[in-house]
Amino acid sequence: MKPTLEQLLTDIYALDASLREQDAEVRSLVQNLLTEKPVVAADAAFRARLRAELLAERTVVAPKIKQPALPWWLYYAAPIGFATVLILMLVPEYTKTQAPFVPTAVPTTIEQSAPEADEALFMDVPVESPAAKRGAAVSTESEQSTFGVAADMAQSDLLYVGTQEPGQVVLVESALLTAPAYVVIQEIGQSEAVLGMSDIMLLGEQLPFAVTLQTSLLSGSMYEAVLYQDDGDGLRATTSDVVVFAMSFSVSVR
Amino acid sequence: MDDDALYVARCQSGETDAFGVLYDAYFDKIYRFVYYKTFSAEVAEDITSDVFHKALQKIQSFDAEKGTFSAWVYRIARNSVIDYYRTKQTVVPIEDVFDVAVDDRTVESLDAHATLTKVTEYLKTLNAKQREIITLRIWEERSYKEIAEIVGGSEDSVKMAFSRGIRELRERCGPLSPLMLFVACGLASSVLPFFDIS
C-alpha cells in the first residue's frame, strides 16, 4: 500500500519522537521527497521485447524435482555407516595378509613344470594319485593353491604334516576344518595302501594330534596325508567321503 | 500463500507463462529501482533485462519459506547493479554507486535533469545505506520488512537507519540551509520561466 505523507510522518515520529518537535521542517522535507520523486517510465517497446524474450525461454524452466526430506540424523549416520562398511571390508583383508605362512598343496600342473626333488615335500596330489582320481570332489582351492597364495586357503580345509621319523605314528601338526573330517595316511605308489586313519574331528582348528598306523613308516619312502570330509553319516568311508585336501610327506632318520 | 508465491509455484512446475504475470507486476518497480541507482535509461534497460533473465533461470531455487518473491527479485536487481559497477571498475566503493551514477548519467531531458539535480543534492548528503532505504521506503513504497530482506539486516536496523537518515536530512536541509535555498531557487525557476537569464 502506498504510504501517504501522514503515514510516513507517523512512522518517523514513532521511530524518533524528538523529530515531532520540528514537525514543520520534517513535514516539508518528506513532502519534497514525495513530490520530487523522479518520474521514470521505461520504453514500452523495450518492455514488450523483453517479455517476449523471457517467455520464449521456456526450456530453461524445468519442473522442480523435490527431493524427499531426509531425517537430520541420517546425514550423520551415513558417513559412520560408510566407515563401518569400509573397516569390515579392510580388516579381513589385513588379517589375511598377516596370517602365518601355512604350506599347502601345490597344483599338479606346477608339479609337472617344476620337477625339482627338493620341493617334493610340499608338492602333492600327483596326477595319478588316488586323490586325483577322486579329484572331482577335491577342493578346487586346494588344487589351485601355491605357497604364495597360502593365505587364500585360510577359509578352506588345511592340513600340515612335517617330515616324520620311522615308526607307527604320524604327527599332524595342524589341521583346519570347515566341516567334520578325518585324516588318512597312505603310501604313495602302486599300492596306495591305507596305513591308518584318525578319528572324525569336528570343524575348526585342531591342535597337533597323532595318527597311529598299522604299518611302520619306512625311511626314504614317500607317504600322503589325505583329509576326507565326512558325508554326514559319521562313518569313515574313503569311497564315499570327499577328499578336501592332501599333502605328501617324507620319512627320515634324525 | 500470496499471489506471487502462487505464480512462482506454477512457474516452478513448468508453466513459463506464469512468469509473464510476475514480470508484468515487477517490471516497472525493478526498472525504477535500477534507474534510481544508475540514472541512465540505457543502463537501466540492460540491468533490468539481466535481472529478469536471472530470475527466470533461478526461479527453481526460489524458496517461498525463506522470503517473498518481491524481496528476492529486488535482491537480484541490487546485486546486478553492484556487478555492473564492478565490471566498470569504479574506484568508489561498490556499494556506494550513487555518486558515480550522478556523474555518468545520461539525462533524457532538461526537466529530468533539473529534478535529478535537486533529488541527488538531497540524497548525496546521506550514506549509501540510508539513501537506499529512504528511496525504497518513500519512492518504492516498500515495507520495512521487505527493505530488510533486500538490503540485508533486521527490520529494526532498517527503521533505525531510516530514522537517522530523515534526521540528517532535516539537519542539513533545514529552512535556512544553502541546499534548501538552492532547491527553492530551482523550483521557482521552473515555475517562473522568465527568470531564465540565458
Contacts between the chains, C-beta under 8 A, distances in Angstrom:
chain1	res1	chain2	res2	distance
A	1	B	141	7.5
A	2	B	141	5.0
A	3	B	137	7.6
A	3	B	138	7.6
A	3	B	141	5.9
A	8	B	137	7.8
A	8	B	138	6.7
A	12	B	162	7.8
A	12	B	163	6.5
A	12	B	166	5.4
A	15	B	159	5.3
A	15	B	160	7.4
A	15	B	162	6.9
A	15	B	163	3.9
A	16	B	163	4.5
A	16	B	166	7.6
A	16	B	167	6.4
A	19	B	163	7.7
A	19	B	166	6.9
A	19	B	167	6.3
A	19	B	170	7.1
A	22	B	170	6.1
A	25	B	170	5.4
A	25	B	174	5.9
A	25	B	175	6.3
A	26	B	166	6.8
A	26	B	170	5.6
A	28	B	175	7.7
A	29	B	166	7.1
A	29	B	169	5.7
A	29	B	170	5.5
A	29	B	173	6.2
A	30	B	138	7.2
A	30	B	166	7.4
A	32	B	122	7.4
A	32	B	183	7.1
A	33	B	122	7.0
A	33	B	134	7.3
A	33	B	138	5.1
A	33	B	139	7.7
A	34	B	138	6.3
A	36	B	115	6.1
A	36	B	118	5.8
A	36	B	119	5.3
A	36	B	122	7.7
A	37	B	119	7.8
A	37	B	138	7.4
A	37	B	139	4.8
A	38	B	35	7.5
A	38	B	36	7.1
A	38	B	112	6.9
A	38	B	115	5.6
A	38	B	116	6.2
A	38	B	119	6.2
A	39	B	112	7.9
A	39	B	115	7.8
A	40	B	31	6.9
A	40	B	32	4.8
A	40	B	35	4.8
A	40	B	36	7.6
A	42	B	27	7.0
A	42	B	28	6.9
A	42	B	31	4.5
A	42	B	41	7.7
A	42	B	44	7.4
A	42	B	45	7.0
A	42	B	48	7.3
A	43	B	41	7.2
A	43	B	45	7.1
A	46	B	45	5.4
A	47	B	27	5.9
A	50	B	23	7.9
A	50	B	27	7.8
A	50	B	48	7.3
A	50	B	49	5.4
A	50	B	52	6.4
A	51	B	20	6.4
A	51	B	23	5.6
A	51	B	24	7.7
A	51	B	27	7.7
A	53	B	49	7.8
A	53	B	53	7.9
A	54	B	19	6.4
A	54	B	20	7.5
A	54	B	23	6.2
A	54	B	52	5.7
A	54	B	53	6.9
A	54	B	56	5.5
A	55	B	16	6.1
A	55	B	17	6.8
A	55	B	19	7.0
A	55	B	20	5.5
A	57	B	16	7.3
A	57	B	53	7.6
A	57	B	56	5.9
A	57	B	57	8.0
A	58	B	16	4.5
A	60	B	56	6.1
A	60	B	57	5.6
A	61	B	11	6.3
A	61	B	12	7.7
A	61	B	14	6.4
A	61	B	16	5.1
A	61	B	19	7.2
A	61	B	56	6.6
A	61	B	59	6.3
A	61	B	60	7.3
A	62	B	14	7.0
A	62	B	60	7.1
A	63	B	12	7.3
A	63	B	13	5.5
A	63	B	14	4.3
A	64	B	12	4.4
A	64	B	13	6.9
A	64	B	60	4.9
